[in-house]
């Protein structure tokens, strides 16, 4: 099934959940935010939200750092 991932076409398995997508992409941990069809998806819904054809997914992975 075709979705948009961070603005680019992406082929995902039918019925894949957001949590499965993140795992497939190698993204784990608490420093991630997911926007699904222009709405921020609560973390507790990642495992139960199945992706659908033409969904628009934006994944932001936060990286720690600072200034000297």
N, CA, C and O atoms as a Maestro MAE file, in Angstrom:
{
 s_m_m2io_version
 :::
 2.0.0
}

f_m_ct {
 s_m_title
 :::
 protein
 m_atom[272] {
  # First column is atom index #
  i_m_mmod_type
  r_m_x_coord
  r_m_y_coord
  r_m_z_coord
  i_m_residue_number
  s_m_chain_name
  s_m_pdb_residue_name
  s_m_pdb_atom_name
  i_m_atomic_number
  :::
  1 25 0.852 -1.165 0.000 1 A "UNK " " N  " 7
  2 3 0.000 0.000 0.000 1 A "UNK " " CA " 6
  3 2 0.893 1.221 0.000 1 A "UNK " " C  " 6
  4 15 1.971 1.212 0.596 1 A "UNK " " O  " 8
  5 25 0.450 2.266 -0.664 2 A "UNK " " N  " 7
  6 3 1.240 3.489 -0.817 2 A "UNK " " CA " 6
  7 2 0.807 4.534 0.215 2 A "UNK " " C  " 6
  8 15 -0.374 4.858 0.332 2 A "UNK " " O  " 8
  9 25 1.796 5.056 0.966 3 A "UNK " " N  " 7
  10 3 1.560 6.181 1.874 3 A "UNK " " CA " 6
  11 2 2.596 7.256 1.559 3 A "UNK " " C  " 6
  12 15 3.502 7.042 0.754 3 A "UNK " " O  " 8
  13 25 2.455 8.391 2.191 4 A "UNK " " N  " 7
  14 3 3.465 9.440 2.106 4 A "UNK " " CA " 6
  15 2 4.181 9.477 3.451 4 A "UNK " " C  " 6
  16 15 3.546 9.648 4.491 4 A "UNK " " O  " 8
  17 25 5.502 9.318 3.429 5 A "UNK " " N  " 7
  18 3 6.304 9.323 4.649 5 A "UNK " " CA " 6
  19 2 7.294 10.475 4.561 5 A "UNK " " C  " 6
  20 15 8.204 10.466 3.732 5 A "UNK " " O  " 8
  21 25 7.106 11.465 5.425 6 A "UNK " " N  " 7
  22 3 7.952 12.660 5.425 6 A "UNK " " CA " 6
  23 2 8.026 13.288 4.039 6 A "UNK " " C  " 6
  24 15 9.088 13.712 3.583 6 A "UNK " " O  " 8
  25 25 6.855 13.337 3.374 7 A "UNK " " N  " 7
  26 3 6.747 14.009 2.088 7 A "UNK " " CA " 6
  27 2 7.168 13.203 0.877 7 A "UNK " " C  " 6
  28 15 7.160 13.721 -0.239 7 A "UNK " " O  " 8
  29 25 7.542 11.928 1.074 8 A "UNK " " N  " 7
  30 3 7.987 11.092 -0.042 8 A "UNK " " CA " 6
  31 2 7.130 9.832 -0.117 8 A "UNK " " C  " 6
  32 15 6.675 9.332 0.912 8 A "UNK " " O  " 8
  33 25 6.907 9.315 -1.322 9 A "UNK " " N  " 7
  34 3 6.138 8.070 -1.450 9 A "UNK " " CA " 6
  35 2 6.846 6.927 -0.709 9 A "UNK " " C  " 6
  36 15 8.072 6.816 -0.729 9 A "UNK " " O  " 8
  37 25 6.048 6.097 -0.066 10 A "UNK " " N  " 7
  38 3 6.601 4.969 0.706 10 A "UNK " " CA " 6
  39 2 5.643 3.793 0.581 10 A "UNK " " C  " 6
  40 15 4.433 3.952 0.743 10 A "UNK " " O  " 8
  41 25 6.175 2.638 0.299 11 A "UNK " " N  " 7
  42 3 5.374 1.421 0.184 11 A "UNK " " CA " 6
  43 2 5.399 0.692 1.527 11 A "UNK " " C  " 6
  44 15 6.464 0.312 2.011 11 A "UNK " " O  " 8
  45 25 4.224 0.500 2.126 12 A "UNK " " N  " 7
  46 3 4.147 -0.202 3.409 12 A "UNK " " CA " 6
  47 2 3.211 -1.393 3.276 12 A "UNK " " C  " 6
  48 15 2.407 -1.467 2.347 12 A "UNK " " O  " 8
  49 25 3.325 -2.314 4.207 13 A "UNK " " N  " 7
  50 3 2.474 -3.499 4.210 13 A "UNK " " CA " 6
  51 2 1.041 -3.114 4.579 13 A "UNK " " C  " 6
  52 15 0.825 -2.208 5.384 13 A "UNK " " O  " 8
  53 25 0.084 -3.791 4.000 14 A "UNK " " N  " 7
  54 3 -1.323 -3.551 4.349 14 A "UNK " " CA " 6
  55 2 -1.540 -3.802 5.837 14 A "UNK " " C  " 6
  56 15 -1.070 -4.800 6.383 14 A "UNK " " O  " 8
  57 25 -2.251 -2.895 6.481 15 A "UNK " " N  " 7
  58 3 -2.595 -3.058 7.887 15 A "UNK " " CA " 6
  59 2 -1.481 -2.749 8.863 15 A "UNK " " C  " 6
  60 15 -1.643 -2.967 10.064 15 A "UNK " " O  " 8
  61 25 -0.355 -2.250 8.387 16 A "UNK " " N  " 7
  62 3 0.763 -1.923 9.275 16 A "UNK " " CA " 6
  63 2 0.338 -0.815 10.241 16 A "UNK " " C  " 6
  64 15 -0.287 0.165 9.836 16 A "UNK " " O  " 8
  65 25 0.678 -0.978 11.507 17 A "UNK " " N  " 7
  66 3 0.376 0.060 12.492 17 A "UNK " " CA " 6
  67 2 1.509 1.082 12.517 17 A "UNK " " C  " 6
  68 15 2.590 0.842 11.980 17 A "UNK " " O  " 8
  69 25 1.250 2.199 13.134 18 A "UNK " " N  " 7
  70 3 2.283 3.226 13.273 18 A "UNK " " CA " 6
  71 2 3.466 2.663 14.056 18 A "UNK " " C  " 6
  72 15 4.617 2.917 13.699 18 A "UNK " " O  " 8
  73 25 3.200 1.908 15.111 19 A "UNK " " N  " 7
  74 3 4.278 1.301 15.909 19 A "UNK " " CA " 6
  75 2 5.125 0.361 15.056 19 A "UNK " " C  " 6
  76 15 6.350 0.357 15.170 19 A "UNK " " O  " 8
  77 25 4.486 -0.427 14.208 20 A "UNK " " N  " 7
  78 3 5.221 -1.340 13.330 20 A "UNK " " CA " 6
  79 2 6.055 -0.564 12.314 20 A "UNK " " C  " 6
  80 15 7.179 -0.958 12.001 20 A "UNK " " O  " 8
  81 25 5.514 0.527 11.802 21 A "UNK " " N  " 7
  82 3 6.266 1.357 10.861 21 A "UNK " " CA " 6
  83 2 7.519 1.908 11.531 21 A "UNK " " C  " 6
  84 15 8.608 1.852 10.962 21 A "UNK " " O  " 8
  85 25 7.363 2.438 12.734 22 A "UNK " " N  " 7
  86 3 8.521 2.984 13.448 22 A "UNK " " CA " 6
  87 2 9.578 1.915 13.690 22 A "UNK " " C  " 6
  88 15 10.771 2.167 13.523 22 A "UNK " " O  " 8
  89 25 9.141 0.721 14.084 23 A "UNK " " N  " 7
  90 3 10.087 -0.370 14.312 23 A "UNK " " CA " 6
  91 2 10.788 -0.741 13.010 23 A "UNK " " C  " 6
  92 15 11.998 -0.963 12.993 23 A "UNK " " O  " 8
  93 25 10.028 -0.808 11.924 24 A "UNK " " N  " 7
  94 3 10.595 -1.128 10.615 24 A "UNK " " CA " 6
  95 2 11.641 -0.085 10.197 24 A "UNK " " C  " 6
  96 15 12.640 -0.420 9.561 24 A "UNK " " O  " 8
  97 25 11.403 1.165 10.556 25 A "UNK " " N  " 7
  98 3 12.337 2.242 10.227 25 A "UNK " " CA " 6
  99 2 13.520 2.310 11.196 25 A "UNK " " C  " 6
  100 15 14.454 3.085 10.990 25 A "UNK " " O  " 8
  101 25 13.473 1.491 12.259 26 A "UNK " " N  " 7
  102 3 14.555 1.498 13.244 26 A "UNK " " CA " 6
  103 2 14.467 2.650 14.218 26 A "UNK " " C  " 6
  104 15 15.468 3.050 14.811 26 A "UNK " " O  " 8
  105 25 13.250 3.193 14.385 27 A "UNK " " N  " 7
  106 3 13.046 4.318 15.296 27 A "UNK " " CA " 6
  107 2 12.346 3.808 16.544 27 A "UNK " " C  " 6
  108 15 11.210 3.338 16.492 27 A "UNK " " O  " 8
  109 25 13.041 3.909 17.658 28 A "UNK " " N  " 7
  110 3 12.469 3.470 18.927 28 A "UNK " " CA " 6
  111 2 12.739 4.526 19.982 28 A "UNK " " C  " 6
  112 15 13.588 5.398 19.799 28 A "UNK " " O  " 8
  113 25 12.020 4.444 21.074 29 A "UNK " " N  " 7
  114 3 12.254 5.356 22.186 29 A "UNK " " CA " 6
  115 2 11.190 6.420 22.297 29 A "UNK " " C  " 6
  116 15 10.216 6.445 21.544 29 A "UNK " " O  " 8
  117 25 11.402 7.296 23.257 30 A "UNK " " N  " 7
  118 3 10.422 8.331 23.566 30 A "UNK " " CA " 6
  119 2 10.619 9.621 22.791 30 A "UNK " " C  " 6
  120 15 9.752 10.494 22.821 30 A "UNK " " O  " 8
  121 25 11.717 9.756 22.111 31 A "UNK " " N  " 7
  122 3 12.027 11.023 21.438 31 A "UNK " " CA " 6
  123 2 11.550 11.031 19.991 31 A "UNK " " C  " 6
  124 15 12.310 11.340 19.073 31 A "UNK " " O  " 8
  125 25 10.290 10.688 19.806 32 A "UNK " " N  " 7
  126 3 9.718 10.676 18.469 32 A "UNK " " CA " 6
  127 2 8.302 11.236 18.533 32 A "UNK " " C  " 6
  128 15 7.575 11.018 19.502 32 A "UNK " " O  " 8
  129 25 7.928 11.955 17.493 33 A "UNK " " N  " 7
  130 3 6.554 12.444 17.357 33 A "UNK " " CA " 6
  131 2 6.064 12.031 15.977 33 A "UNK " " C  " 6
  132 15 6.817 12.051 15.003 33 A "UNK " " O  " 8
  133 25 4.796 11.658 15.910 34 A "UNK " " N  " 7
  134 3 4.212 11.237 14.643 34 A "UNK " " CA " 6
  135 2 2.984 12.095 14.357 34 A "UNK " " C  " 6
  136 15 2.097 12.259 15.195 34 A "UNK " " O  " 8
  137 25 2.966 12.632 13.149 35 A "UNK " " N  " 7
  138 3 1.801 13.364 12.663 35 A "UNK " " CA " 6
  139 2 1.159 12.491 11.591 35 A "UNK " " C  " 6
  140 15 1.824 12.067 10.645 35 A "UNK " " O  " 8
  141 25 -0.120 12.229 11.741 36 A "UNK " " N  " 7
  142 3 -0.855 11.407 10.781 36 A "UNK " " CA " 6
  143 2 -1.967 12.254 10.189 36 A "UNK " " C  " 6
  144 15 -2.882 12.676 10.896 36 A "UNK " " O  " 8
  145 25 -1.885 12.498 8.900 37 A "UNK " " N  " 7
  146 3 -2.886 13.305 8.189 37 A "UNK " " CA " 6
  147 2 -3.120 14.652 8.878 37 A "UNK " " C  " 6
  148 15 -4.256 15.065 9.115 37 A "UNK " " O  " 8
  149 25 -2.011 15.320 9.191 38 A "UNK " " N  " 7
  150 3 -1.989 16.674 9.755 38 A "UNK " " CA " 6
  151 2 -2.414 16.753 11.224 38 A "UNK " " C  " 6
  152 15 -2.643 17.847 11.739 38 A "UNK " " O  " 8
  153 25 -2.522 15.612 11.900 39 A "UNK " " N  " 7
  154 3 -2.863 15.587 13.333 39 A "UNK " " CA " 6
  155 2 -1.786 14.835 14.099 39 A "UNK " " C  " 6
  156 15 -1.361 13.756 13.686 39 A "UNK " " O  " 8
  157 25 -1.343 15.411 15.223 40 A "UNK " " N  " 7
  158 3 -0.377 14.724 16.076 40 A "UNK " " CA " 6
  159 2 -1.057 13.496 16.668 40 A "UNK " " C  " 6
  160 15 -2.151 13.586 17.224 40 A "UNK " " O  " 8
  161 25 -0.397 12.351 16.543 41 A "UNK " " N  " 7
  162 3 -0.948 11.101 17.057 41 A "UNK " " CA " 6
  163 2 -0.392 10.844 18.458 41 A "UNK " " C  " 6
  164 15 0.826 10.810 18.635 41 A "UNK " " O  " 8
  165 25 -1.257 10.663 19.453 42 A "UNK " " N  " 7
  166 3 -0.766 10.358 20.807 42 A "UNK " " CA " 6
  167 2 0.021 9.043 20.817 42 A "UNK " " C  " 6
  168 15 -0.359 8.080 20.150 42 A "UNK " " O  " 8
  169 25 1.106 9.012 21.569 43 A "UNK " " N  " 7
  170 3 1.959 7.824 21.627 43 A "UNK " " CA " 6
  171 2 1.194 6.561 21.996 43 A "UNK " " C  " 6
  172 15 1.502 5.484 21.486 43 A "UNK " " O  " 8
  173 25 0.202 6.676 22.875 44 A "UNK " " N  " 7
  174 3 -0.541 5.491 23.298 44 A "UNK " " CA " 6
  175 2 -1.394 4.908 22.165 44 A "UNK " " C  " 6
  176 15 -1.945 3.817 22.312 44 A "UNK " " O  " 8
  177 25 -1.510 5.621 21.039 45 A "UNK " " N  " 7
  178 3 -2.286 5.129 19.901 45 A "UNK " " CA " 6
  179 2 -1.421 4.535 18.786 45 A "UNK " " C  " 6
  180 15 -1.959 4.033 17.799 45 A "UNK " " O  " 8
  181 25 -0.100 4.581 18.926 46 A "UNK " " N  " 7
  182 3 0.785 4.058 17.879 46 A "UNK " " CA " 6
  183 2 0.506 2.591 17.577 46 A "UNK " " C  " 6
  184 15 0.454 2.195 16.412 46 A "UNK " " O  " 8
  185 25 0.328 1.786 18.619 47 A "UNK " " N  " 7
  186 3 0.164 0.340 18.434 47 A "UNK " " CA " 6
  187 2 -1.205 -0.039 17.895 47 A "UNK " " C  " 6
  188 15 -1.369 -1.137 17.362 47 A "UNK " " O  " 8
  189 25 -2.184 0.835 18.020 48 A "UNK " " N  " 7
  190 3 -3.541 0.485 17.596 48 A "UNK " " CA " 6
  191 2 -4.003 1.238 16.351 48 A "UNK " " C  " 6
  192 15 -5.117 1.015 15.877 48 A "UNK " " O  " 8
  193 25 -3.171 2.118 15.820 49 A "UNK " " N  " 7
  194 3 -3.548 2.894 14.640 49 A "UNK " " CA " 6
  195 2 -2.958 2.255 13.389 49 A "UNK " " C  " 6
  196 15 -1.748 2.296 13.165 49 A "UNK " " O  " 8
  197 25 -3.834 1.663 12.579 50 A "UNK " " N  " 7
  198 3 -3.399 1.046 11.331 50 A "UNK " " CA " 6
  199 2 -3.353 2.100 10.232 50 A "UNK " " C  " 6
  200 15 -4.238 2.949 10.123 50 A "UNK " " O  " 8
  201 25 -2.314 2.028 9.432 51 A "UNK " " N  " 7
  202 3 -2.178 2.950 8.311 51 A "UNK " " CA " 6
  203 2 -3.096 2.520 7.169 51 A "UNK " " C  " 6
  204 15 -3.389 1.337 6.991 51 A "UNK " " O  " 8
  205 25 -3.541 3.518 6.401 52 A "UNK " " N  " 7
  206 3 -4.416 3.270 5.264 52 A "UNK " " CA " 6
  207 2 -3.792 3.859 4.003 52 A "UNK " " C  " 6
  208 15 -2.943 4.748 4.071 52 A "UNK " " O  " 8
  209 25 -4.222 3.355 2.869 53 A "UNK " " N  " 7
  210 3 -3.760 3.852 1.575 53 A "UNK " " CA " 6
  211 2 -3.832 5.377 1.534 53 A "UNK " " C  " 6
  212 15 -4.838 5.978 1.909 53 A "UNK " " O  " 8
  213 25 -2.741 5.989 1.069 54 A "UNK " " N  " 7
  214 3 -2.617 7.432 0.884 54 A "UNK " " CA " 6
  215 2 -2.551 8.235 2.185 54 A "UNK " " C  " 6
  216 15 -2.672 9.459 2.143 54 A "UNK " " O  " 8
  217 25 -2.362 7.585 3.343 55 A "UNK " " N  " 7
  218 3 -2.136 8.332 4.574 55 A "UNK " " CA " 6
  219 2 -0.875 9.178 4.425 55 A "UNK " " C  " 6
  220 15 0.062 8.803 3.720 55 A "UNK " " O  " 8
  221 25 -0.870 10.315 5.094 56 A "UNK " " N  " 7
  222 3 0.307 11.182 5.132 56 A "UNK " " CA " 6
  223 2 0.899 11.094 6.529 56 A "UNK " " C  " 6
  224 15 0.265 11.482 7.510 56 A "UNK " " O  " 8
  225 25 2.119 10.581 6.608 57 A "UNK " " N  " 7
  226 3 2.792 10.375 7.885 57 A "UNK " " CA " 6
  227 2 4.057 11.230 7.928 57 A "UNK " " C  " 6
  228 15 4.880 11.204 7.013 57 A "UNK " " O  " 8
  229 25 4.186 11.980 9.003 58 A "UNK " " N  " 7
  230 3 5.409 12.745 9.256 58 A "UNK " " CA " 6
  231 2 5.993 12.241 10.565 58 A "UNK " " C  " 6
  232 15 5.309 12.220 11.588 58 A "UNK " " O  " 8
  233 25 7.249 11.839 10.535 59 A "UNK " " N  " 7
  234 3 7.924 11.331 11.726 59 A "UNK " " CA " 6
  235 2 9.056 12.288 12.071 59 A "UNK " " C  " 6
  236 15 9.918 12.577 11.241 59 A "UNK " " O  " 8
  237 25 9.041 12.775 13.307 60 A "UNK " " N  " 7
  238 3 10.098 13.665 13.785 60 A "UNK " " CA " 6
  239 2 10.805 12.957 14.920 60 A "UNK " " C  " 6
  240 15 10.181 12.587 15.915 60 A "UNK " " O  " 8
  241 25 12.110 12.767 14.774 61 A "UNK " " N  " 7
  242 3 12.921 12.106 15.788 61 A "UNK " " CA " 6
  243 2 13.809 13.161 16.428 61 A "UNK " " C  " 6
  244 15 14.675 13.736 15.768 61 A "UNK " " O  " 8
  245 25 13.594 13.410 17.702 62 A "UNK " " N  " 7
  246 3 14.344 14.451 18.405 62 A "UNK " " CA " 6
  247 2 15.713 13.936 18.825 62 A "UNK " " C  " 6
  248 15 15.858 12.807 19.295 62 A "UNK " " O  " 8
  249 25 16.704 14.786 18.646 63 A "UNK " " N  " 7
  250 3 18.065 14.458 19.025 63 A "UNK " " CA " 6
  251 2 18.514 15.464 20.070 63 A "UNK " " C  " 6
  252 15 18.380 16.674 19.887 63 A "UNK " " O  " 8
  253 25 19.052 14.945 21.173 64 A "UNK " " N  " 7
  254 3 19.515 15.830 22.232 64 A "UNK " " CA " 6
  255 2 20.786 16.554 21.838 64 A "UNK " " C  " 6
  256 15 21.510 16.121 20.941 64 A "UNK " " O  " 8
  257 25 21.044 17.629 22.497 65 A "UNK " " N  " 7
  258 3 22.238 18.405 22.217 65 A "UNK " " CA " 6
  259 2 22.163 19.727 22.939 65 A "UNK " " C  " 6
  260 15 21.221 19.983 23.690 65 A "UNK " " O  " 8
  261 25 23.097 20.521 22.726 66 A "UNK " " N  " 7
  262 3 23.088 21.832 23.375 66 A "UNK " " CA " 6
  263 2 24.188 22.704 22.832 66 A "UNK " " C  " 6
  264 15 24.849 22.375 21.847 66 A "UNK " " O  " 8
  265 25 24.366 23.806 23.489 67 A "UNK " " N  " 7
  266 3 25.410 24.735 23.080 67 A "UNK " " CA " 6
  267 2 26.488 24.768 24.144 67 A "UNK " " C  " 6
  268 15 26.264 24.400 25.297 67 A "UNK " " O  " 8
  269 25 27.635 25.207 23.743 68 A "UNK " " N  " 7
  270 3 28.754 25.323 24.686 68 A "UNK " " CA " 6
  271 2 28.880 26.730 25.174 68 A "UNK " " C  " 6
  272 15 29.765 27.028 25.976 68 A "UNK " " O  " 8
  :::
 }
 m_bond[271] {
  # First column is bond index #
  i_m_from
  i_m_to
  i_m_order
  :::
  1 1 2 1
  2 2 3 1
  3 3 4 2
  4 3 5 1
  5 5 6 1
  6 6 7 1
  7 7 8 2
  8 7 9 1
  9 9 10 1
  10 10 11 1
  11 11 12 2
  12 11 13 1
  13 13 14 1
  14 14 15 1
  15 15 16 2
  16 15 17 1
  17 17 18 1
  18 18 19 1
  19 19 20 2
  20 19 21 1
  21 21 22 1
  22 22 23 1
  23 23 24 2
  24 23 25 1
  25 25 26 1
  26 26 27 1
  27 27 28 2
  28 27 29 1
  29 29 30 1
  30 30 31 1
  31 31 32 2
  32 31 33 1
  33 33 34 1
  34 34 35 1
  35 35 36 2
  36 35 37 1
  37 37 38 1
  38 38 39 1
  39 39 40 2
  40 39 41 1
  41 41 42 1
  42 42 43 1
  43 43 44 2
  44 43 45 1
  45 45 46 1
  46 46 47 1
  47 47 48 2
  48 47 49 1
  49 49 50 1
  50 50 51 1
  51 51 52 2
  52 51 53 1
  53 53 54 1
  54 54 55 1
  55 55 56 2
  56 55 57 1
  57 57 58 1
  58 58 59 1
  59 59 60 2
  60 59 61 1
  61 61 62 1
  62 62 63 1
  63 63 64 2
  64 63 65 1
  65 65 66 1
  66 66 67 1
  67 67 68 2
  68 67 69 1
  69 69 70 1
  70 70 71 1
  71 71 72 2
  72 71 73 1
  73 73 74 1
  74 74 75 1
  75 75 76 2
  76 75 77 1
  77 77 78 1
  78 78 79 1
  79 79 80 2
  80 79 81 1
  81 81 82 1
  82 82 83 1
  83 83 84 2
  84 83 85 1
  85 85 86 1
  86 86 87 1
  87 87 88 2
  88 87 89 1
  89 89 90 1
  90 90 91 1
  91 91 92 2
  92 91 93 1
  93 93 94 1
  94 94 95 1
  95 95 96 2
  96 95 97 1
  97 97 98 1
  98 98 99 1
  99 99 100 2
  100 99 101 1
  101 101 102 1
  102 102 103 1
  103 103 104 2
  104 103 105 1
  105 105 106 1
  106 106 107 1
  107 107 108 2
  108 107 109 1
  109 109 110 1
  110 110 111 1
  111 111 112 2
  112 111 113 1
  113 113 114 1
  114 114 115 1
  115 115 116 2
  116 115 117 1
  117 117 118 1
  118 118 119 1
  119 119 120 2
  120 119 121 1
  121 121 122 1
  122 122 123 1
  123 123 124 2
  124 123 125 1
  125 125 126 1
  126 126 127 1
  127 127 128 2
  128 127 129 1
  129 129 130 1
  130 130 131 1
  131 131 132 2
  132 131 133 1
  133 133 134 1
  134 134 135 1
  135 135 136 2
  136 135 137 1
  137 137 138 1
  138 138 139 1
  139 139 140 2
  140 139 141 1
  141 141 142 1
  142 142 143 1
  143 143 144 2
  144 143 145 1
  145 145 146 1
  146 146 147 1
  147 147 148 2
  148 147 149 1
  149 149 150 1
  150 150 151 1
  151 151 152 2
  152 151 153 1
  153 153 154 1
  154 154 155 1
  155 155 156 2
  156 155 157 1
  157 157 158 1
  158 158 159 1
  159 159 160 2
  160 159 161 1
  161 161 162 1
  162 162 163 1
  163 163 164 2
  164 163 165 1
  165 165 166 1
  166 166 167 1
  167 167 168 2
  168 167 169 1
  169 169 170 1
  170 170 171 1
  171 171 172 2
  172 171 173 1
  173 173 174 1
  174 174 175 1
  175 175 176 2
  176 175 177 1
  177 177 178 1
  178 178 179 1
  179 179 180 2
  180 179 181 1
  181 181 182 1
  182 182 183 1
  183 183 184 2
  184 183 185 1
  185 185 186 1
  186 186 187 1
  187 187 188 2
  188 187 189 1
  189 189 190 1
  190 190 191 1
  191 191 192 2
  192 191 193 1
  193 193 194 1
  194 194 195 1
  195 195 196 2
  196 195 197 1
  197 197 198 1
  198 198 199 1
  199 199 200 2
  200 199 201 1
  201 201 202 1
  202 202 203 1
  203 203 204 2
  204 203 205 1
  205 205 206 1
  206 206 207 1
  207 207 208 2
  208 207 209 1
  209 209 210 1
  210 210 211 1
  211 211 212 2
  212 211 213 1
  213 213 214 1
  214 214 215 1
  215 215 216 2
  216 215 217 1
  217 217 218 1
  218 218 219 1
  219 219 220 2
  220 219 221 1
  221 221 222 1
  222 222 223 1
  223 223 224 2
  224 223 225 1
  225 225 226 1
  226 226 227 1
  227 227 228 2
  228 227 229 1
  229 229 230 1
  230 230 231 1
  231 231 232 2
  232 231 233 1
  233 233 234 1
  234 234 235 1
  235 235 236 2
  236 235 237 1
  237 237 238 1
  238 238 239 1
  239 239 240 2
  240 239 241 1
  241 241 242 1
  242 242 243 1
  243 243 244 2
  244 243 245 1
  245 245 246 1
  246 246 247 1
  247 247 248 2
  248 247 249 1
  249 249 250 1
  250 250 251 1
  251 251 252 2
  252 251 253 1
  253 253 254 1
  254 254 255 1
  255 255 256 2
  256 255 257 1
  257 257 258 1
  258 258 259 1
  259 259 260 2
  260 259 261 1
  261 261 262 1
  262 262 263 1
  263 263 264 2
  264 263 265 1
  265 265 266 1
  266 266 267 1
  267 267 268 2
  268 267 269 1
  269 269 270 1
  270 270 271 1
  271 271 272 2
  :::
 }
}
